[in-house]
Each structure stands twice: as structure tokens, then as C-alpha cells.
Amino acid sequence: MEPACQPIAVYCPAQGTLESAMNMLVDVFQSHALQDGDKFHLNRWEMRDLFQRELRQLLESSKDVQKSCQIIDDLDKNRDGKVDFEEFVSVATKLIMCCHSYFEEENLMCGYR
């Protein structure tokens, strides 16, 4: 029997790959959100810092840097000055579709609608 694993930002063999990836998203969000004491929201600066630190290589290799910047600038959908986890995951998805080579052939509007 494999040992149970706590959600941490590494692959855990007791979890599936997708479950580990989901836990990593939560861990990354939480580690940046805790900088100002609000673990459920990122302020605009924490969000920009998160993407610059965590996705630097992906953003630099983007075929459409301008679109990537627009996605980050539009991240606070409800305009409350904070980014919750749902907004964070939505932006992360759009950036992946805009920047990752897997989506290059499909030209999926850079994941931004």
C-alpha cells in the first residue's frame, strides 16, 4: 500500500498526475497570496509577481507577447482589485493556451475570448 501524501508542490505517486497538478496550482496560489495575509486573494502586484516568477520561461517563449500581457492585465474580471482562485485558474489556462507549443497548430485565439 502506497503512503498517503499531503498536497505539496511536487508529484506524489499516491496521487494521479492531474490531482498533483491541481494541488500544485493551489500551492502556488496560496504561497503568493499569503504575502499580504489574505490567503484567498491575490492583489494585482502579487499576481504579476506570481506570473513573472512562475511562468517566466513560458511567457518569454510566447508567440504573442502582447496578447499574454493583455491576459495578465485583464485578470481581475470583477474589478474588485483582488484576484480569487477562480480568476487565477482562468488566467493560467488562457496563458497556457497562448504560450504552450501544444496549442500552436490549432491557433486557438491564444486562449483569449
Rosetta silent file (secondary structure, phi, psi, omega in degrees, C-alpha in Angstrom):
SEQUENCE: MEPACQPIAVYCPAQGTLESAMNMLVDVFQSHALQDGDKFHLNRWEMRDLFQRELRQLLESSKDVQKSCQIIDDLDKNRDGKVDFEEFVSVATKLIMCCHSYFEEENLMCGYR
SCORE:     score description
SCORE:     0.000 S_00000001
   1 L     0.000  130.409 -179.644    0.000    0.000    0.000 S_00000001
   2 L   -78.126  146.271  179.743    1.382    3.413   -1.016 S_00000001
   3 L   -69.864  148.604  174.278    1.609    6.124    1.635 S_00000001
   4 L   -70.915  148.009 -178.536   -0.877    8.985    1.597 S_00000001
   5 L  -118.952  144.161  172.614    0.609   12.291    0.521 S_00000001
   6 L   -80.912  147.060  176.913   -0.067   15.797    1.666 S_00000001
   7 L   -64.997  108.882  174.903   -0.765   18.332   -1.120 S_00000001
   8 L  -135.037  165.415 -172.753    2.627   19.852   -1.827 S_00000001
   9 L   -80.433   48.635  172.824    4.132   21.310   -4.982 S_00000001
  10 L  -143.448  160.544  178.192    5.767   18.079   -6.150 S_00000001
  11 L   -69.837  133.223  179.492    4.491   14.965   -7.895 S_00000001
  12 L  -117.255  119.609 -176.460    3.191   12.402   -5.435 S_00000001
  13 L   -61.116  -22.893  178.923    2.965    8.798   -6.675 S_00000001
  14 L   -75.950  -12.468  178.403   -0.101    8.132   -4.490 S_00000001
  15 L  -109.936  156.656  172.212   -1.947   10.797   -6.489 S_00000001
  16 L   -72.514  164.261  179.839   -2.696   10.916  -10.166 S_00000001
  17 H   -60.238  -43.072 -179.957   -0.787   13.378  -12.319 S_00000001
  18 H   -65.363  -43.039  178.464   -3.824   15.638  -12.698 S_00000001
  19 H   -61.338  -41.634  176.820   -4.531   15.624   -8.968 S_00000001
  20 H   -62.777  -41.893  178.554   -0.908   16.567   -8.290 S_00000001
  21 H   -62.757  -40.421  178.679   -1.130   19.372  -10.868 S_00000001
  22 H   -64.105  -43.038  178.003   -4.304   20.670   -9.215 S_00000001
  23 H   -63.335  -36.616  177.976   -2.620   20.621   -5.811 S_00000001
  24 H   -64.600  -40.800  176.730    0.334   22.490   -7.273 S_00000001
  25 H   -58.518  -45.098  178.767   -1.974   25.227   -8.598 S_00000001
  26 H   -63.517  -44.913 -178.999   -3.454   25.663   -5.124 S_00000001
  27 H   -61.835  -43.134  179.694    0.001   25.639   -3.509 S_00000001
  28 H   -65.711  -45.806  178.520    1.399   28.254   -5.897 S_00000001
  29 H   -57.839  -50.803 -175.518   -1.669   30.469   -5.471 S_00000001
  30 H   -64.011  -40.824 -178.272   -1.586   30.182   -1.702 S_00000001
  31 H   -63.729  -34.147  178.103    2.156   30.828   -1.363 S_00000001
  32 H   -82.299  -36.235 -179.004    1.834   34.093   -3.279 S_00000001
  33 H   -66.804  -31.482 -177.736   -1.491   35.125   -1.729 S_00000001
  34 H   -69.736  -10.446 -178.720   -0.106   34.767    1.783 S_00000001
  35 H   -58.478  -35.488  179.480    2.390   37.570    1.146 S_00000001
  36 H  -107.771    9.145  175.211   -0.160   40.175    2.274 S_00000001
  37 L    92.058   -8.246  178.988   -2.005   37.905    4.715 S_00000001
  38 L  -103.595   98.805 -173.837   -5.110   37.205    2.586 S_00000001
  39 L   -75.148   -7.231 -178.851   -4.792   33.571    1.531 S_00000001
  40 L  -101.617   -5.677 -178.371   -7.925   33.670   -0.636 S_00000001
  41 L  -142.287  149.215  170.073   -6.970   36.585   -2.884 S_00000001
  42 E  -107.808  137.942  170.019   -4.001   37.960   -4.753 S_00000001
  43 E   -81.392  171.675 -175.188   -3.639   41.670   -5.199 S_00000001
  44 H   -57.218  -38.249 -177.254   -2.639   42.893   -8.657 S_00000001
  45 H   -73.180  -37.777  176.744    1.063   43.090   -7.726 S_00000001
  46 H   -64.027  -39.389 -179.559    1.138   39.600   -6.215 S_00000001
  47 H   -65.933  -46.577  179.261   -0.461   38.244   -9.370 S_00000001
  48 H   -61.910  -42.624  177.798    2.013   39.954  -11.681 S_00000001
  49 H   -61.836  -42.729  179.211    4.886   38.760   -9.463 S_00000001
  50 H   -57.524  -49.917 -177.513    3.486   35.216   -9.491 S_00000001
  51 H   -68.857  -35.415  178.441    3.387   35.042  -13.284 S_00000001
  52 H   -67.846  -38.433  179.778    6.806   36.648  -13.685 S_00000001
  53 H   -77.567  -44.252 -171.222    8.390   34.202  -11.210 S_00000001
  54 H   -88.011  -25.831 -175.035    6.449   31.061  -12.060 S_00000001
  55 L  -124.832   23.407 -176.409    5.932   31.440  -15.829 S_00000001
  56 H   -53.650  -50.988 -176.901    8.921   33.498  -16.943 S_00000001
  57 H   -64.756  -42.410  179.647   10.174   30.958  -19.497 S_00000001
  58 H   -63.324  -43.836 -179.961    6.713   30.260  -20.895 S_00000001
  59 H   -67.291  -38.015  179.384    5.947   33.972  -21.263 S_00000001
  60 H   -67.251  -28.924 -179.451    9.311   34.711  -22.876 S_00000001
  61 L   -90.987    1.252 -178.437    8.723   31.992  -25.464 S_00000001
  62 L   -59.205  138.309  176.632    5.205   33.200  -26.239 S_00000001
  63 L   -76.287  -19.877 -178.484    4.448   33.729  -29.915 S_00000001
  64 L  -133.552   78.252 -176.799    2.145   36.599  -28.961 S_00000001
  65 H   -60.577  -39.229 -179.796    3.731   38.527  -26.096 S_00000001
  66 H   -61.133  -42.556  179.265    1.266   41.400  -26.468 S_00000001
  67 H   -66.523  -38.931  177.295   -1.689   39.026  -26.040 S_00000001
  68 H   -60.324  -43.501  178.250   -0.025   37.451  -22.981 S_00000001
  69 H   -64.226  -39.035  178.722    0.340   40.898  -21.409 S_00000001
  70 H   -63.543  -41.016  179.207   -3.303   41.695  -22.206 S_00000001
  71 H   -60.505  -45.883  179.801   -4.423   38.489  -20.487 S_00000001
  72 H   -65.164  -41.993 -179.860   -2.495   39.407  -17.339 S_00000001
  73 H   -64.463  -29.669 -177.932   -3.786   42.993  -17.417 S_00000001
  74 L   -93.552   14.127 -170.151   -7.402   41.763  -17.701 S_00000001
  75 L   -67.552  -29.062 -179.037   -7.117   39.228  -14.886 S_00000001
  76 L   -86.592   81.621 -173.032   -9.360   40.956  -12.349 S_00000001
  77 L   -60.671  -41.328 -177.170  -12.644   40.166  -14.073 S_00000001
  78 L   -91.227    6.213  173.738  -14.969   41.521  -11.404 S_00000001
  79 L    54.104   38.845  177.198  -12.802   44.636  -10.902 S_00000001
  80 L   -96.566    4.799  179.291  -12.635   44.325   -7.112 S_00000001
  81 L    81.788    2.228 -179.609   -8.868   44.889   -7.036 S_00000001
  82 E  -131.832  156.284  177.159   -8.270   41.288   -6.000 S_00000001
  83 E  -119.052  118.306  177.435   -7.836   38.024   -7.863 S_00000001
  84 L   -88.319  177.965 -175.051   -9.502   34.964   -6.390 S_00000001
  85 H   -62.766  -38.767  179.950   -8.547   31.379   -7.194 S_00000001
  86 H   -62.467  -44.401  177.784  -11.161   31.019   -9.950 S_00000001
  87 H   -63.878  -40.544  179.080   -9.848   34.119  -11.749 S_00000001
  88 H   -59.503  -48.122 -178.843   -6.278   32.860  -11.264 S_00000001
  89 H   -65.991  -38.266  177.755   -7.015   29.468  -12.854 S_00000001
  90 H   -61.240  -45.551  179.090   -8.866   31.124  -15.739 S_00000001
  91 H   -66.454  -42.173  178.720   -5.891   33.374  -16.484 S_00000001
  92 H   -59.570  -42.278  178.400   -3.437   30.485  -16.128 S_00000001
  93 H   -61.465  -46.141 -179.748   -5.475   28.465  -18.646 S_00000001
  94 H   -63.900  -40.286  178.407   -5.523   31.332  -21.144 S_00000001
  95 H   -65.785  -39.697  177.806   -1.780   31.887  -20.785 S_00000001
  96 H   -60.910  -45.023 -179.048   -1.074   28.195  -21.310 S_00000001
  97 H   -67.449  -29.008 -179.597   -3.165   28.198  -24.481 S_00000001
  98 H   -79.628  -32.771 -168.582   -1.437   31.345  -25.677 S_00000001
  99 H  -110.716  -26.846 -173.504    2.123   30.280  -24.905 S_00000001
 100 L   -78.797  138.209 -177.252    2.449   26.490  -24.867 S_00000001
 101 H   -62.835  -23.388  179.371    3.622   24.792  -28.053 S_00000001
 102 H   -56.925  -34.579 -175.477    0.903   22.124  -27.708 S_00000001
 103 H   -95.757    1.449 -175.391   -1.711   24.655  -28.849 S_00000001
 104 L   -58.740  -47.340 -175.510    0.383   26.250  -31.598 S_00000001
 105 L   -66.245  -33.090 -177.073   -1.048   24.294  -34.533 S_00000001
 106 L   -78.514  -21.129 -178.439   -4.656   24.900  -33.571 S_00000001
 107 L    46.799   62.380 -172.766   -4.181   28.672  -33.236 S_00000001
 108 L   -84.338   49.491  178.385   -6.927   28.803  -30.607 S_00000001
 109 H    54.632   26.728  178.190   -7.198   32.594  -30.406 S_00000001
 110 H    61.844   21.801  179.311   -4.398   32.463  -27.902 S_00000001
 111 H    68.731   12.748 -175.138   -6.907   31.081  -25.383 S_00000001
 112 L  -118.207  120.376 -178.773   -8.443   34.519  -25.001 S_00000001
 113 L  -120.976    0.000    0.000  -12.089   35.142  -25.796 S_00000001
